[in-house]
Amino acid sequence: MINVLKKFNSEIWVKVFTFLFLLSLFFPIRHVFLTASSYLTGDYSDFTSFSLYLSDILLFFAFLFILWFNFTLFWSRIKDKRLWILIFWLILALFFAKNSISGLNIWNFIKFLEFIIVAYGTAYLAFSKFDLKTWFFKIFAWFCGIQSIIALAQFAKQSSLGLYRLGESHLAPNMLGVAKIVSNGTTFIRGYGTFPHPNVFSAFLVTGVLIAAYLLMISNQKKAKIAYSFLIFLNILGLTVAFSRGAYLALGVGLVIFFGTMKYRKLEIARGPSVSEGSETISSTNQIASPRLSSGLAISVLAMSILISFAIFRPFLLTRATFSDQSTIDRKFYDQMGLKMAEQHPLFGVGAGEGLLHMEQVSNKTLMPWEKQPPHNYFIIAAAELGIPFALILLWIFLYQLKAIYYKFKDDFSIYLLLLISLFTCFLVLMQFDHYFYTLQQTQMLLWILLGLIAAETNQKNSSPFKGEAR
């Protein structure tokens, strides 16, 4: 009886921390420490600033809470040799990069440790030992819906909504540095939500659309199916007004993998995590009476949502149907500069967080403050700032995780595992077109949490972290 109560209390606390953490991730409350480095580009830049987020604090407390019960289990996973090779190279780069022991280098070293050890380790332990998966996904999908509403309102109003204390940026069509599109000669701001850029916002919505489709398929109640269908529609609309071409491509790839694999494998919905709908619990081995009908419903809802969204925003979307615009040209420029940095400093790079400070030096041209941006490719920026070996180690870790979850899926044929494969593939696609999984708090957290989710599925032989508890 005592063990049951301990488990109940533990699960309640973990769910509280998880909810608050997700809330702080979607609404990024933070304190910026303004220092000389904040203005090294000629104006204020998030990329050269030090910020303490509420999500950092909440994640740290959740981490301590889990370690309190069993450090041994945490260490059994975090001692993965790939992670420690990555950390070892971070330490070398801290001392031997071009700008070693600079404030930015040290700060980014600490942040990397937070993501590699704290975010990844906490997600791994929490999701492998508690029935959190579907609950986590529900909260995530609904927060994406709220963000979509905010973004749609921003686009309709063509300005920010005044939610500055919740992380919203100051937005207006005539403001420098605000992401915009031009349609029929008129400038329009893109939807931000409470994220620092529409592309970051779109990465969350790509995740939210796939999660909502998954929840729709594993749900057996009419009200829940209606709710998740509405969420898919809402998040597609929100993704549309973000106007991120990389996100459109990533979502397309994710949907093809998710539904294409189900059709190819004739996948039955089996052995996924159990789902609670009201007072009824759906068995993980018999979640839906007709999986084919459910997948057909999800595909229909997605198709209708995309068609309606395209019909509504067609004039704006057509402005993005080009690869010769200034945004694409700028991306090529940033990536070329990143490759030059990696070529000039191949072993340890120019220093973590230092890349955009060398743009002028490498390009031999004068740049305005808002033109100084990191390379728009995850692996190029990693190679430029911390060396080519560091980028290769990251790639090794990511491909290893993808391979591990794929082989797990081949054994289990679980729709949940297929969702993780689809999501991580989407992330790898997005990494080719932007830097935010490397540079910005919310997507950095999202990446390492997903890696923790994958680890929770591919390493399930450990005992419970709570002494005396059965899994």
N, C-alpha and C positions, 0 to 999 in steps of 0.2 A: 504493500500500500504506500509506503514511504517513497519507494522508487517511482511509483506511478505519479505521485504528487510532484516529485522532483522533475520528472520528465514534463509534466504539464506546465509547471512554472517556468522551466527552461524554454519550452516552445513558445510560451506567451512572450517572454522577454526577447527571444530571437525575432519573433514576428514584429514586436514593437520597434526594435532597432531597425529591422528591414524596412518597415513602412516609413519611419522617419528618415532613413538614409535615402530611400527613393524620392521622398518629398524634397529633400535637400539637393538631390541630383537634378531634378526637373526644375526646381526653383532655387538657383545657386546663390544663396546668401553667403557673402564673403567679406573679409576685411583685407584691403589692399595696403601693403606697406610701401608707401611712396619713398623711393630712394633715388639716388642719382641714376641708377641703371634703368629706371622706368622711362627716362627721357633720352636714352642713348641713340634712338633713331631720329631724334629731332622733335619728337612729340611723344605723348604718352603712348605706351604699347603694352598690351597684356603679355606679349611674348618675352618682354624683358623686365617684368614686374614680379614681385613676390606677393602671393595671395594665400590667405588661410581661409578655406571654405568650411562651412558647417558640415559638409559631407566628409571632410577630413576628420573632424572631431568625432562625429557619430561612428564612422568606420573604425576609428581607433578604439573607442569604447567597446564596440562589438567584438573587435579583435581580442581585447583584454578579457572580455567576458568568456569567450570560448577557450582561450588559453588557460584561464583559471581552472577549468575542469580537466583538461588533459593536454599538456604541452607535448607529450610523447607522440600522440597521434598527429599533431600539427607538424612536428619535426619529421615524421616518417614520410610526409608528402613534400614538404618544402625542401628537403635535402636532395631533391631531384638534381642530378648532375648538370643538366642543361641550364637550370636556373642559376646554379652557382658559377658555372662558366660565364654566364652573362654578367653576374654581379662582379666576378673577378675582373672582367674586362672593363666594367664601369670604374672600378677602383684604379686600374692602370690608367684609364683615360683621365681620371680626376687629377693625376699627377703629371701625365706626359702629353696631354693635349696641348695645342698651340697656346690656348689661354687657360692653362692649368691653375687650379686654386683661385679662380675668379669667383666673385659672388654668385654669378649666374651658373657657373659650372657646379659649385657646391650645392646650390639650391636644387638644381635639376637632378643631381645625384641622389639627394634625399628623396625627391619625388619619385624617382625610379624605384628606389627601395620600397617606398610606400605601396606602389602598384604591384611590384613583383612579389613582395612578401605579405603585406597586410591585406590588400584587396584580393589578390589571388588566393592566399591562404584562408582568409575568412570565408570567401565564397565557397571554396572547396569543402571546408568543414561544415558550414551551415547547411549546404544543399545535399551533402552526402548523408547527414545524420538527422535531418528533420524533414518532415513532409511539407516543404515550402514551395516546391516548384510551381504548381498550378496557382497557388495563392500569390506568389511573386509575380507570375505572368499576368494575372488578372489586374493587380495594382498597376503594373507597368503599362498595360494596354489602356487602362482608364486615364492614367496620367497623360499618355500620348493623346487621348481624345481631348482632354482639357487644353493641352498645348495647341492642338489643331484649331480649337475654337478661338484661342487667343491670336493665333497667326492669321486666321480668316478675318477676324475683327481688325487686326493691324492693316491687312491688305485693303479691306473695305474703307477704312478710315484714312489710309495712307499716312499714318503716324503711329507713334507708340501710344499705349493706353494708360501710361502713368504708373505701371507696376514696377517701378525702378527698384524698390526695396526687395522685390522678389527676383531680381536678376534681369529684368527687361532692359534692353538697350534704348538709348535715345534715338528715335528714328524720324526721318523726314526725307522727302525726295531730293531736297537741295543740300543735304548734309554730306560733307566729304567723308569717305570711308564707309558709308552705308551701302550695303549690297542692293543693286537696283537692276531693273530691266527697262528697255525702251521699246514701247509699242506705239506705232503710228505717230512717232515724233514726241510722245509724252513719256516722261520718266515715272516709273512706279517702284516703290520699295517692295522688296520680297518679304515673305513671312518669316519672322524670327522666333515667335513664341517668346520664352524667357531665356533663350540661348544666345551666346555671343555672336552667332552667325547662322544664316539659313542652312548652310551645309551641315553644321553640327546638328541643328534641329532635324534635318532630313535623315541623318543617320539613325536618330532615335525613332523616327516615324517608319523607316524601312523595317526596323526591328519590331515596332508596334503592329504594323500591318501583318507580318508573318505570324506574330504571336496571336493576334486576334483571329486569324484564319485557323490556327491550331486549336484555339479554345472553342471556336465554332464547331470544329469537327469532332471534338471529344465530348461535346455537351449533348445531353439527351432531353433537355427541357425546352419547351417552346419559347418561354420568356428569355432564357439564356441565349438561345439561337438568334432571336430578334435583337437582343442587346449587342451581341458580338457582330452581327451583320451591320448594325448601325455604326459600331466602332470602326469596322473596316471602311465603310463609306466615309465616315468623318475623317479618319486618318489619311485616306487617299486624297481627300480634298485638301487637308493640311499639307501633305507632301507636295501636292500640285503647286500651291502658292509659295512653296520654298524655292521652286524653279531650279532644282539641282539636277543637272543632267547625269552626273555620276550616280546620284541616288536612284533616278529612274532606271538606269542600266543595272545597278546592283539589285534593285527589287525584281526586275525582270529575270535576272539570273537566279535569284533566290526562289522565285515562284516556279521557274522551269525545273529546278532541282527538286523542290518540295513535291510538286504535283506530278512531275514527269517520272520521278522515281517511284511514287506510289502506283502510278499506272503501269509502269514497266514491271515492278515487282508484285503487282496486285496485292499491295500491302494491306493487311488487316490491322485495325487499330488494336494493338495488343501490347501488353507488358509495359505500357507507359505508366506514369505516376497516377495514383487514384485521384479522383476529382470530387470535391464536395460541392453539391448544388443544393443550397438550402439545408434541409435536414437529411437529405438523401446522399449517400456516398456511392459513387459509381465504381464498380469493380474494375481494376486495371486490366483484367483479362476479358471483360465483356462490357466495354464502355458504351458501345453504340449498337443498336440492333442492325443498322444498315450502313456500314462504312462507305460503300460506294455512293449511296444517296447523299451522305454527309459531305463527301469530297466534292460531289457534283454541286451541292448547294454553295459550298465555299467558293468554288470556281465561278459559279454564276454571279454571286455577290461581288466578287472581285472584278469580273468582267464588266458588270453593269456600273459599278462604282467608277472604274477607269473611263468608260465611255461617257458617263454623265459629266465627270470632271473635265474630260477633254472638250466636251460640247460647251461647257460653261466658260472655260478659260482658253479656248482655242486661239484667239488672237494673240494672247500673251505667250502661249506655248510655242507658237510658230516663230517667235523671235529667238527662241533658244535652239531652233533646229538648224544650227550652223556650227562649224568648227573653225571658222576664220574670224571670230569676234575677238575683241580685246582681251576678254577673260582667258580664252584659250592661248592667245599669244603670250600673255603674262605668265601662264602656267609653264609654258615651254621655256621661257626665260628663267624663271626661278629654278626649274629642274636642271637646266644647263649650268647655272651658277653653282648649284649643289654638287653636280658631277665634277666641276672644276675644283671645288674645295676638297672633295674626296680624292681627286687625282693629286692635288698638292700636298695633302696630309692624309695619306692612305691608312696609316696604322691607328691613330688615335683621334683624328679629326681636329676641328678648330675649337672644340669645347662644347659641352652640353648647353643649349640655349644661346649659343654665340653665333649661330649660322647667319641670321639676317643682318648682324652687325658687320659682316664681311661682304655683303652684296656689292656695295660701291667699289670696294677694293678689288674684288675679283672681276667685276664687270667693266671697270675703268670708265664709269659714267656716273653722273650725279643723279640721285634718286630722291624723290619727295618722301617724307616720312611714311605715308600710307602705301608707297610702292615698295617699301622694305618688308618683305614677307619671306617666310621659310619656303624651301622647295615644296612643291605640292605632290610629293610622293613619299610615303612613309619610309621606305627603305633608302631612298636617296638622302633624305634629311638625316636618317640614322647614320649613314656612311659619312656624310659631310661633317657631322658634329662629333661623332664618337668612333669613327673609323670603319673601314670596309669589313673587318672581322666582326665588329659589333652588329652590323646589319645582317651579316650571314648567320650569326648565332640566333638573332631574332627570327630570321626566316626558318632556321632549323627547328626552333621551338614551335613556331606556328604550324609548320608542315607535320611535325611529329604529333601535335595535338589533333590535327585534322585526320591524319592516318589512324590514330588510336580510336577516335570516335567512329570512323568509317568501319574499321574492323569489328568494333563493338556492335554497330548497326547490322553488319553482315550476319552476326550471330543471333541478334535479338529481333531484328526487323520491327523496331518500335518507332511509332510516329514521333515520339518525343526526341529520340536520337536523331531522326531525320530533320527535325526542326533545328537542332543544334548545328548539324552539318550545314544546313541552308543558311542559317544566320552567320556562321563563321565565314562561309564562302562569300556572303554579301560584304562582310567586313574586309576581306582580302581584296575584293573588287574596289571598294571605296578607298582603300589605302593607295591605290595606283593613281588617284586623282586629287587627293588632298592630304593635308598634314595633321588634321585635328586629332587622330588617334595617337599621335606622338606629342602634340603640343598643348592641347586644351583639356582641362580637368574632367569635364563631363564624359567625353568620349574616351579618354584614357581609362577612367573608371569602368566604363561600359565594356571596353575590350578585355580588361583583366578579370572582370567578374564573369564574362562569358567563358574565358579560359578556365576559371574556377568551376563553373558549371560543367564544362566538359570533363575536367579532372574528377569531379564527383561521380561521373558515370563510368569512367574508364579505370577507376581505382577503388572498387567497392569491397575489398576484402578486409578492410580494417574494422576493428570493433568500435562500439559507440564511444564518443568522447566523454560521456557522462557515466561515471563509474556505477556499475550495478544496473545500468539500463540496457534493455534489449533494443535492438534497432527497430 
